[in-house]
């Protein structure tokens, strides 16, 4: 097994910046491009580790803020780290908690050292900065730790975005100096809002610090969809080709295809599990509500041609019934399907890049985007 942090580029697409890679971590190899299901509080909602392993999921995301709030580091340290605590022996990436803390607008006070805030659960006063965030992630023992950054909202004035970049760079330098768990990688995060010169400066200075990978932050924070891909392009322009690139919080199927075409390697998003709890199915052709009456007598699967457990075994009629009578199994089956759809698409993309057919797959998704959104199976 190669050293943790080794990133190999196995194939590239001749007509775009898409590439297939392999990232080595302390808990196994992660094939890229990859979608990381979100397990904010030590679990992917409604899923067991065995079910995720059956889908060949190789990496999950956990969150510093939420895990530190509950159950707390004493509990996780007592268990021997997050992997043992949650029964997951594959890779874990932990978000530093910066996004969550900065979303607590009414409960926080930002200083150059970090952020003073009150817990969203019990109102207890806390402080989180670069030193604290890295110490928590060291205790968690994640394979990839994210630096503590300031994520500016959309919209924000250039002056605010400039200050956020300054803090992000100062805090990144402090994060780089902190001790790590054995084999732990650290990724920097590019900020700068919608201002290209700020994003380029942030990226270049982070690269000079020499992180193991780089994330594009501050995208999908409330801006219109048409600004997401330009944000990706701004964030990626100054990042090195030899390190993995992670687009934070973006998980629409078409958005991932287009972001991969621009050189992105890693994604995370709550979308597949969150919309499942609302009764929405994610399919290759779009999303649709399975609660609708048109599916009452539908004996076909959630998505035709899907190989997930829910589609192999149950009808739309049955899953709709479970959802409409609030049976937990309905949410579980729809979550299984939605996650499978995301993970299976990324597997298909990896194979397409290697086979030289990524362009055809991209064209298919562009054509689908021009059709009526939200189509059913």
Secondary structure as UniProt FT lines:
FT   TURN            4..5
FT   STRAND          7..12
FT   TURN            14..15
FT   STRAND          19..25
FT   TURN            26..27
FT   STRAND          28..32
FT   STRAND          34..38
FT   TURN            40..41
FT   TURN            45..46
FT   HELIX           49..54
FT   TURN            55..56
FT   STRAND          59..63
FT   HELIX           64..69
FT   TURN            70..71
FT   HELIX           73..79
FT   HELIX           82..86
FT   STRAND          91..95
FT   HELIX           98..102
FT   HELIX           105..107
FT   STRAND          108..111
FT   TURN            112..113
FT   STRAND          114..118
FT   TURN            120..122
FT   STRAND          125..128
FT   HELIX           130..140
FT   STRAND          144..146
FT   HELIX           158..177
FT   TURN            182..183
FT   STRAND          185..190
FT   TURN            193..194
FT   HELIX           196..209
FT   STRAND          213..216
FT   HELIX           225..227
FT   HELIX           228..236
FT   TURN            237..238
FT   TURN            241..242
FT   STRAND          244..247
FT   TURN            248..249
FT   HELIX           253..261
FT   TURN            262..263
FT   STRAND          266..269
FT   HELIX           271..277
FT   TURN            278..279
FT   STRAND          280..283
FT   TURN            284..285
FT   STRAND          286..289
FT   TURN            290..291
FT   HELIX           293..295
FT   TURN            296..297
FT   TURN            304..305
FT   HELIX           309..313
FT   HELIX           316..324
FT   TURN            325..326
FT   HELIX           328..355
FT   HELIX           358..370
FT   TURN            373..374
//
